[in-house]
Every structure is written in C-alpha cells, then in structure tokens.
C-alpha cells in the first residue's frame, strides 16, 4: 500500500524565548534540527538554516529557512502567515511565522 506524505521548505521569521522565560541557555546553530508543531498535538521533525547567521541566541529573532521532513502529521496547505512552535523534546523554545512557501512536495511511501 502506498500513502502520500507531505514535506515543506519555507522561509520564516523565528523568535527564540529568552532564557528567563523558559528558553534555551545556549544559541541554536545553522542546521539545528528541532521539532515543530502547527496548532496541533502532533510534532514534525525538520531543520533550520540561517542564510545570514551562524547562530541565534535565546531572546533573538531572525529570518530562517525551515525544511520539514515528510510526514503524515503535517497539516495540509500551509501558507504564508501560519504560525508554529519550535520544540526541543517536550520543551517549547520559540515560535515562528511562515513568510513564504518555497517548496511543497508529496512523497510516496510504501507501507
């Protein structure tokens, strides 16, 4: 049986929570791989890349490219303006807002 899973690449504005507000103590670096949640209980794995930075410190905001791994838990039809949370394990470390969808792809998975 073949099912389709969706993957996305998009540009977003990310904001990390300050350490004093429960955020990380150390910065995140280019190619950081957290989980993401789009207004649901489901988490999706992905990767954050910074086109103009090497690191992003807690309490800071930056533009980033987010690549979501193919998953059946990704909400269909993500669009510009949609918000999401950034998680490290069960801990929410920041938020983001999609600016532009660069690529949406349906991937066939044989089960």
C-alpha positions in Angstrom: 0.0 0.0 0.0 1.3 3.4 -0.9 0.5 6.6 1.0 1.4 10.2 0.4 3.3 12.3 3.0 3.9 16.0 2.6 7.2 17.9 3.1 7.7 21.6 3.0 10.6 24.1 2.6 9.7 27.6 3.7 11.1 30.9 4.9 10.0 32.1 8.3 10.6 34.6 11.0 11.8 32.8 14.1 11.8 34.1 17.7 13.5 32.2 20.5 12.3 32.6 24.0 14.7 34.3 26.4 16.4 32.0 29.0 14.5 33.8 31.8 11.2 32.9 30.1 12.0 29.2 29.9 14.0 29.3 26.7 17.4 27.7 25.9 20.5 28.8 27.7 22.7 28.4 24.6 22.2 29.5 21.0 20.9 27.4 18.1 23.2 27.0 15.1 22.8 26.6 11.4 21.3 23.2 10.5 19.6 22.9 14.0 17.1 20.0 14.0 14.2 20.6 16.4 10.5 19.5 16.2 7.7 21.8 15.0 4.0 22.0 15.9 1.4 23.7 13.8 -1.5 24.3 16.2 -1.9 20.6 16.9 -0.6 17.9 19.3 1.4 16.4 16.5 5.1 17.2 16.2 7.0 17.2 12.9 10.8 16.9 12.5 12.8 19.4 10.5 15.9 21.5 10.1 16.5 25.2 10.5 19.1 27.0 8.3 20.2 30.6 8.6 21.0 32.3 5.3 22.7 35.3 7.0 23.7 34.0 10.5 25.7 31.1 12.1 23.8 31.2 15.4 20.6 32.6 17.0 20.7 33.4 20.7 17.8 33.0 23.1 15.6 36.1 23.1 16.6 36.9 19.5 14.6 37.0 16.2 15.8 36.1 12.7 14.8 35.0 9.2 15.5 31.3 8.6 14.8 28.6 6.1 12.9 25.6 7.5 12.8 22.2 5.9 10.2 19.8 7.2 10.7 16.1 6.8 8.0 14.2 5.0 5.2 13.3 7.5 1.6 12.3 7.6 1.2 14.7 10.5 1.9 17.9 8.6 -1.2 20.0 8.2 -2.1 20.2 4.5 -2.0 23.6 2.7 0.4 25.5 5.0 0.5 29.1 3.8 2.2 32.5 4.4 1.1 33.9 7.8 0.7 30.5 9.5 2.3 30.3 13.0 4.1 27.4 14.6 6.0 26.5 17.7 9.6 25.2 17.9 10.2 22.4 20.3 13.3 20.7 21.8 11.9 17.4 23.2 8.7 18.4 25.1 10.1 21.9 25.8 8.8 24.9 23.7 11.9 27.0 22.9 10.4 29.5 20.4 7.8 30.4 17.8 7.7 31.2 14.1 5.6 32.6 11.3 5.8 31.4 7.7 6.7 34.2 5.3 6.9 32.3 2.0 6.4 28.7 1.0 9.4 27.8 -1.2 8.5 24.1 -1.9 5.6 21.8 -1.1 6.1 18.2 -2.1 4.0 15.0 -1.9 6.2 11.9 -1.2 5.0 8.4 -1.9 5.8 6.0 1.0 5.3 2.2 0.7 3.9 0.7 3.9 
